[in-house]
C-alpha cells in the first residue's frame, strides 16, 4: 500500500508584495517535495491572483522596516506615511530580491501553477469586493470556505498568512 502524500493548506489573506512571497515559496517547495498543496486566497490575498500584480510594500506598521539613521525608532509611522515611501520601499525590496537572485512574485506564482498547486479564490470575497474572476490568472478555482476547510482539516500542515 502506498503512503498518502502529505498535504499543505495555506490561507493567503494579505495582498502586498512582501506578503505574497511566503505562500508561493512554501507551496512551490511543498509541491517539489511531493506534497499536495492548496492556497485559499481571501480578502486582500486575492490581489496575488490578479493578472497584473502591481503590488507594493506597505511600510506602515512593518516591523522589519529599517530606515536610515535609526529613524525607525523615533518616527516609524511618520516616516512611513510620507508621500512616496511606499514606492521607495517597493523599489528597494525589488532591487534587493534581484540582487540576491530571488525569483519574482510572478515567477513563483507561475511555478506554483506548473507544479500543480491548487489555487482557490474565495467566492464570498470576490462577491464582497466586486472582483471580476476574469481579472485573475488562468487556472484559479472559485470556492467557498467550507470546501477549503474539508481539505485543510485533513492536511498535515495548515498555515495562515
Secondary structure, DSSP 4 states (H G I P E B T S, - for coil): -PPPPPEEEEEE---SHHHHHHHHHHHHHHHHTT-EEEEEE-GGGGGGGBSS-------TT-TT---GGGHHHH-HHHHHHSTTHHHHHHHHHHHHHHHTTPPPHHHHHHHHHHTT-EEEEEHHHHHHTT--GGGBPTTPEEE-HHHHHHHHHH-SEEEE-
